[in-house]
């Protein structure tokens, strides 16, 4: 069962990394540091969007419109952090 705990923590850590990378990349694209006309940038951006949109979509439906500010990544990061805390606090159930 400890393996299950470690796999869940790994998946949450990977998700955390992808969300942070997506947020930073969106800032760089919006400030025109990165150009989506470049093939590599476009492929990474498209891949991150395809990966994270199923997670962001339901969160965006719940959150009220904020006038152009997307708080879905922040809400998902908070949820991931909460899940990590819950898993760590219930570690005894996995051992």
CNS distance restraints for C-alpha pairs under 8 A (distance, minus, plus):
assign (resid   1 and name CA) (resid   5 and name CA) 6.57 0.50 0.50
assign (resid   1 and name CA) (resid  94 and name CA) 4.84 0.50 0.50
assign (resid   1 and name CA) (resid  95 and name CA) 5.86 0.50 0.50
assign (resid   2 and name CA) (resid   6 and name CA) 6.29 0.50 0.50
assign (resid   2 and name CA) (resid  94 and name CA) 5.26 0.50 0.50
assign (resid   2 and name CA) (resid  95 and name CA) 5.46 0.50 0.50
assign (resid   3 and name CA) (resid   7 and name CA) 6.09 0.50 0.50
assign (resid   4 and name CA) (resid   8 and name CA) 6.15 0.50 0.50
assign (resid   4 and name CA) (resid  94 and name CA) 7.43 0.50 0.50
assign (resid   5 and name CA) (resid   9 and name CA) 6.20 0.50 0.50
assign (resid   5 and name CA) (resid  87 and name CA) 7.42 0.50 0.50
assign (resid   5 and name CA) (resid  91 and name CA) 7.42 0.50 0.50
assign (resid   5 and name CA) (resid  94 and name CA) 6.30 0.50 0.50
assign (resid   6 and name CA) (resid  10 and name CA) 6.05 0.50 0.50
assign (resid   7 and name CA) (resid  11 and name CA) 6.19 0.50 0.50
assign (resid   8 and name CA) (resid  12 and name CA) 6.22 0.50 0.50
assign (resid   9 and name CA) (resid  13 and name CA) 6.11 0.50 0.50
assign (resid   9 and name CA) (resid  84 and name CA) 6.76 0.50 0.50
assign (resid   9 and name CA) (resid  87 and name CA) 7.85 0.50 0.50
assign (resid  10 and name CA) (resid  14 and name CA) 6.16 0.50 0.50
assign (resid  11 and name CA) (resid  15 and name CA) 6.13 0.50 0.50
assign (resid  12 and name CA) (resid  16 and name CA) 6.07 0.50 0.50
assign (resid  12 and name CA) (resid  80 and name CA) 6.42 0.50 0.50
assign (resid  12 and name CA) (resid  84 and name CA) 7.19 0.50 0.50
assign (resid  13 and name CA) (resid  17 and name CA) 6.25 0.50 0.50
assign (resid  14 and name CA) (resid  18 and name CA) 6.24 0.50 0.50
assign (resid  15 and name CA) (resid  19 and name CA) 6.20 0.50 0.50
assign (resid  16 and name CA) (resid  20 and name CA) 6.26 0.50 0.50
assign (resid  16 and name CA) (resid  77 and name CA) 6.63 0.50 0.50
assign (resid  16 and name CA) (resid  80 and name CA) 7.08 0.50 0.50
assign (resid  17 and name CA) (resid  21 and name CA) 6.07 0.50 0.50
assign (resid  18 and name CA) (resid  22 and name CA) 6.01 0.50 0.50
assign (resid  18 and name CA) (resid  48 and name CA) 7.21 0.50 0.50
assign (resid  19 and name CA) (resid  23 and name CA) 6.16 0.50 0.50
assign (resid  19 and name CA) (resid  52 and name CA) 7.48 0.50 0.50
assign (resid  19 and name CA) (resid  73 and name CA) 6.62 0.50 0.50
assign (resid  19 and name CA) (resid  77 and name CA) 7.40 0.50 0.50
assign (resid  20 and name CA) (resid  24 and name CA) 6.17 0.50 0.50
assign (resid  21 and name CA) (resid  25 and name CA) 5.94 0.50 0.50
assign (resid  22 and name CA) (resid  26 and name CA) 6.05 0.50 0.50
assign (resid  22 and name CA) (resid  45 and name CA) 7.56 0.50 0.50
assign (resid  22 and name CA) (resid  48 and name CA) 6.33 0.50 0.50
assign (resid  22 and name CA) (resid  49 and name CA) 7.79 0.50 0.50
assign (resid  23 and name CA) (resid  27 and name CA) 6.37 0.50 0.50
assign (resid  23 and name CA) (resid  73 and name CA) 7.38 0.50 0.50
assign (resid  24 and name CA) (resid  28 and name CA) 6.26 0.50 0.50
assign (resid  25 and name CA) (resid  29 and name CA) 6.11 0.50 0.50
assign (resid  25 and name CA) (resid  34 and name CA) 7.84 0.50 0.50
assign (resid  25 and name CA) (resid  45 and name CA) 7.57 0.50 0.50
assign (resid  26 and name CA) (resid  30 and name CA) 6.06 0.50 0.50
assign (resid  27 and name CA) (resid  31 and name CA) 6.08 0.50 0.50
assign (resid  28 and name CA) (resid  32 and name CA) 6.06 0.50 0.50
assign (resid  28 and name CA) (resid  33 and name CA) 5.04 0.50 0.50
assign (resid  28 and name CA) (resid  34 and name CA) 5.53 0.50 0.50
assign (resid  29 and name CA) (resid  33 and name CA) 5.90 0.50 0.50
assign (resid  29 and name CA) (resid  34 and name CA) 4.83 0.50 0.50
assign (resid  29 and name CA) (resid  35 and name CA) 6.23 0.50 0.50
assign (resid  29 and name CA) (resid  36 and name CA) 7.28 0.50 0.50
assign (resid  34 and name CA) (resid  41 and name CA) 7.23 0.50 0.50
assign (resid  35 and name CA) (resid  41 and name CA) 6.89 0.50 0.50
assign (resid  35 and name CA) (resid  42 and name CA) 7.91 0.50 0.50
assign (resid  36 and name CA) (resid  41 and name CA) 5.53 0.50 0.50
assign (resid  36 and name CA) (resid  42 and name CA) 4.74 0.50 0.50
assign (resid  36 and name CA) (resid  45 and name CA) 7.79 0.50 0.50
assign (resid  37 and name CA) (resid  41 and name CA) 7.52 0.50 0.50
assign (resid  37 and name CA) (resid  42 and name CA) 6.52 0.50 0.50
assign (resid  38 and name CA) (resid  42 and name CA) 6.08 0.50 0.50
assign (resid  39 and name CA) (resid  43 and name CA) 6.09 0.50 0.50
assign (resid  40 and name CA) (resid  44 and name CA) 6.22 0.50 0.50
assign (resid  41 and name CA) (resid  45 and name CA) 6.02 0.50 0.50
assign (resid  42 and name CA) (resid  46 and name CA) 5.92 0.50 0.50
assign (resid  43 and name CA) (resid  47 and name CA) 5.99 0.50 0.50
assign (resid  44 and name CA) (resid  48 and name CA) 6.11 0.50 0.50
assign (resid  45 and name CA) (resid  49 and name CA) 6.11 0.50 0.50
assign (resid  46 and name CA) (resid  50 and name CA) 6.11 0.50 0.50
assign (resid  47 and name CA) (resid  51 and name CA) 6.08 0.50 0.50
assign (resid  48 and name CA) (resid  52 and name CA) 5.99 0.50 0.50
assign (resid  49 and name CA) (resid  53 and name CA) 5.54 0.50 0.50
assign (resid  50 and name CA) (resid  54 and name CA) 7.53 0.50 0.50
assign (resid  52 and name CA) (resid  56 and name CA) 6.15 0.50 0.50
assign (resid  53 and name CA) (resid  57 and name CA) 5.66 0.50 0.50
assign (resid  54 and name CA) (resid  58 and name CA) 7.37 0.50 0.50
assign (resid  55 and name CA) (resid  59 and name CA) 7.12 0.50 0.50
assign (resid  55 and name CA) (resid  76 and name CA) 7.73 0.50 0.50
assign (resid  56 and name CA) (resid  60 and name CA) 6.01 0.50 0.50
assign (resid  56 and name CA) (resid  72 and name CA) 5.66 0.50 0.50
assign (resid  56 and name CA) (resid  73 and name CA) 6.86 0.50 0.50
assign (resid  56 and name CA) (resid  76 and name CA) 7.35 0.50 0.50
assign (resid  57 and name CA) (resid  61 and name CA) 6.44 0.50 0.50
assign (resid  58 and name CA) (resid  62 and name CA) 6.57 0.50 0.50
assign (resid  59 and name CA) (resid  63 and name CA) 6.24 0.50 0.50
assign (resid  59 and name CA) (resid  72 and name CA) 5.77 0.50 0.50
assign (resid  59 and name CA) (resid  75 and name CA) 7.44 0.50 0.50
assign (resid  59 and name CA) (resid  76 and name CA) 7.64 0.50 0.50
assign (resid  60 and name CA) (resid  64 and name CA) 7.65 0.50 0.50
assign (resid  60 and name CA) (resid  71 and name CA) 7.83 0.50 0.50
assign (resid  60 and name CA) (resid  72 and name CA) 5.73 0.50 0.50
assign (resid  63 and name CA) (resid  71 and name CA) 7.72 0.50 0.50
assign (resid  63 and name CA) (resid  72 and name CA) 7.55 0.50 0.50
assign (resid  65 and name CA) (resid  69 and name CA) 7.93 0.50 0.50
assign (resid  66 and name CA) (resid  70 and name CA) 7.12 0.50 0.50
assign (resid  66 and name CA) (resid  71 and name CA) 7.99 0.50 0.50
assign (resid  71 and name CA) (resid  75 and name CA) 6.26 0.50 0.50
assign (resid  72 and name CA) (resid  76 and name CA) 6.11 0.50 0.50
assign (resid  73 and name CA) (resid  77 and name CA) 6.04 0.50 0.50
assign (resid  74 and name CA) (resid  78 and name CA) 6.21 0.50 0.50
assign (resid  75 and name CA) (resid  79 and name CA) 6.22 0.50 0.50
assign (resid  76 and name CA) (resid  80 and name CA) 6.10 0.50 0.50
assign (resid  77 and name CA) (resid  81 and name CA) 6.13 0.50 0.50
assign (resid  78 and name CA) (resid  82 and name CA) 6.10 0.50 0.50
assign (resid  79 and name CA) (resid  83 and name CA) 6.15 0.50 0.50
assign (resid  80 and name CA) (resid  84 and name CA) 6.19 0.50 0.50
assign (resid  81 and name CA) (resid  85 and name CA) 6.27 0.50 0.50
assign (resid  82 and name CA) (resid  86 and name CA) 6.15 0.50 0.50
assign (resid  83 and name CA) (resid  87 and name CA) 6.09 0.50 0.50
assign (resid  84 and name CA) (resid  88 and name CA) 6.12 0.50 0.50
assign (resid  85 and name CA) (resid  89 and name CA) 6.03 0.50 0.50
assign (resid  86 and name CA) (resid  90 and name CA) 6.13 0.50 0.50
assign (resid  87 and name CA) (resid  91 and name CA) 5.96 0.50 0.50
assign (resid  90 and name CA) (resid  94 and name CA) 7.48 0.50 0.50
assign (resid  91 and name CA) (resid  95 and name CA) 6.78 0.50 0.50
